[in-house]
Amino acid sequence: MNLPVYELDVGEGITTFEFISHGQKGNISKMIKFTEMMPSVYNLGFGDKNVETGEMDDLAISNNGDAEKVLATVVSAVYTFTKDNPESVVYATGSTDARNRLYRIGISRHYDDAIKDFDIFGLRNGEWVNFDKNVDYEAFLAKRKNL
């Protein structure tokens, strides 16, 4: 995908990424974390970084006017993480229903590019199915195709 992205600061082990959102409300620190849930399955966490505590707030609503660039930056981190961990599966779900819908819309918008590099699934009624742009899901999985 050739979308504008923010520069990522990659943490040790390529499981934590940070960047700064530059927008209408100023500069906002963001954090992306890949946390192993079970062998080779990683939860994708994303949110604002509390610069005082270093913790991530996945319920923060920044509305900084750069949502497309922020989501593209998160996707860039997924590419980097899965390049270094090609056998891993990335699990993602929104912290709210509205965010889950936003993630589905983002995946749908760039699906034709993403499917070249990833197998993408959605969780619906307790079952993992191939992603469909027109279906709401409870969660998402992405598995990097062989490089």
C-alpha positions as CSV (number, residue, x, y, z in Angstrom):
1,M,0.0,0.0,0.0
2,N,1.3,3.4,-0.9
3,L,-0.4,5.7,1.6
4,P,1.2,8.5,3.6
5,V,2.3,7.2,7.0
6,Y,3.9,8.7,10.1
7,E,7.5,7.7,10.9
8,L,7.5,4.8,13.3
9,D,9.8,4.4,16.3
10,V,10.3,0.7,16.6
11,G,10.7,-0.8,20.1
12,E,12.8,-3.7,21.2
13,G,11.6,-7.0,19.8
14,I,9.6,-5.3,17.1
15,T,6.4,-5.6,19.3
16,T,6.0,-1.9,20.2
17,F,5.8,1.0,17.9
18,E,5.3,4.7,18.6
19,F,4.6,7.7,16.4
20,I,3.3,11.3,16.7
21,S,0.0,12.3,15.1
22,H,0.2,15.8,13.8
23,G,-3.2,17.4,13.3
24,Q,-5.9,19.9,14.3
25,K,-5.4,19.3,18.0
26,G,-1.6,19.4,17.9
27,N,0.9,16.6,18.3
28,I,-0.5,13.5,19.9
29,S,1.7,10.5,20.9
30,K,0.4,7.2,19.7
31,M,1.4,3.6,20.5
32,I,0.9,0.2,18.8
33,K,1.6,-3.0,20.7
34,F,1.6,-6.6,19.6
35,T,1.0,-8.8,22.6
36,E,1.3,-12.6,22.4
37,M,-2.1,-14.2,23.3
38,M,-1.0,-17.7,22.6
39,P,1.8,-19.2,20.6
40,S,2.1,-17.2,17.3
41,V,-1.1,-15.3,17.9
42,Y,-0.7,-11.6,18.7
43,N,-3.2,-9.0,19.8
44,L,-2.9,-5.7,18.0
45,G,-3.4,-2.9,20.6
46,F,-3.5,0.7,19.5
47,G,-4.2,4.0,21.2
48,D,-2.9,7.3,22.6
49,K,0.2,7.1,24.7
50,N,0.2,8.7,28.1
51,V,3.5,10.4,28.0
52,E,3.7,10.6,31.8
53,T,3.0,6.9,32.5
54,G,4.1,5.3,29.2
55,E,0.8,3.4,29.1
56,M,-1.5,3.1,26.1
57,D,-5.1,4.4,26.2
58,D,-7.2,2.5,23.6
59,L,-10.4,4.4,24.5
60,A,-9.0,7.9,23.8
61,I,-10.7,9.8,21.0
62,S,-8.2,12.2,19.5
63,N,-10.2,13.5,16.5
64,N,-7.0,15.0,15.2
65,G,-8.1,15.2,11.6
66,D,-5.6,12.6,10.3
67,A,-7.5,9.3,10.8
68,E,-6.6,7.9,7.4
69,K,-2.9,8.6,7.9
70,V,-3.0,7.1,11.5
71,L,-4.7,3.9,10.3
72,A,-2.2,3.6,7.4
73,T,0.6,3.9,10.0
74,V,-1.0,1.1,12.1
75,V,-1.1,-1.0,8.9
76,S,2.6,-0.2,8.3
77,A,3.4,-1.5,11.7
78,V,1.5,-4.7,10.9
79,Y,3.6,-5.1,7.8
80,T,6.8,-4.6,9.7
81,F,5.8,-6.9,12.6
82,T,4.7,-9.7,10.2
83,K,7.8,-9.4,8.1
84,D,9.9,-10.1,11.2
85,N,7.4,-12.7,12.5
86,P,6.0,-14.3,9.3
87,E,4.3,-17.2,11.0
88,S,2.4,-15.0,13.4
89,V,-1.3,-14.3,13.2
90,V,-2.5,-10.8,14.1
91,Y,-5.7,-10.5,16.0
92,A,-7.5,-7.1,16.2
93,T,-10.8,-5.9,17.6
94,G,-12.0,-2.4,18.4
95,S,-12.3,-1.3,22.0
96,T,-15.9,-0.2,21.0
97,D,-18.4,-1.2,18.4
98,A,-17.8,2.1,16.6
99,R,-14.1,1.4,16.4
100,N,-14.7,-2.1,15.2
101,R,-16.8,-0.6,12.4
102,L,-14.1,1.9,11.6
103,Y,-11.5,-1.0,11.3
104,R,-13.9,-2.9,9.0
105,I,-14.3,0.2,6.8
106,G,-10.5,0.7,6.7
107,I,-9.9,-3.0,5.8
108,S,-12.6,-2.8,3.2
109,R,-11.2,0.4,1.6
110,H,-7.8,-1.1,1.1
111,Y,-8.8,-4.8,0.8
112,D,-7.7,-5.2,-2.8
113,D,-4.1,-4.3,-1.8
114,A,-4.1,-6.0,1.6
115,I,-5.3,-9.4,0.2
116,K,-2.2,-9.5,-1.9
117,D,-0.1,-9.9,1.2
118,F,-2.5,-11.2,3.9
119,D,-5.2,-13.7,4.4
120,I,-7.9,-11.8,6.3
121,F,-10.7,-13.3,8.4
122,G,-13.6,-11.9,10.4
123,L,-15.2,-13.3,13.6
124,R,-19.0,-13.5,13.2
125,N,-21.2,-15.4,15.6
126,G,-18.3,-17.2,17.1
127,E,-16.9,-18.5,13.8
128,W,-13.9,-17.3,11.8
129,V,-14.8,-16.7,8.1
130,N,-13.1,-15.1,5.1
131,F,-13.4,-11.4,5.3
132,D,-16.3,-9.8,3.3
133,K,-16.4,-6.0,2.9
134,N,-20.1,-5.8,3.5
135,V,-20.3,-7.8,6.8
136,D,-19.8,-6.5,10.4
137,Y,-17.5,-8.6,12.5
138,E,-16.6,-8.9,16.2
139,A,-12.9,-9.2,15.5
140,F,-10.3,-9.7,12.7
141,L,-7.4,-11.9,12.0
142,A,-4.6,-11.3,9.5
143,K,-2.0,-13.8,8.5
144,R,0.9,-12.8,6.2
145,K,1.1,-14.8,3.0
146,N,4.4,-16.5,2.3
147,L,7.0,-13.9,1.3
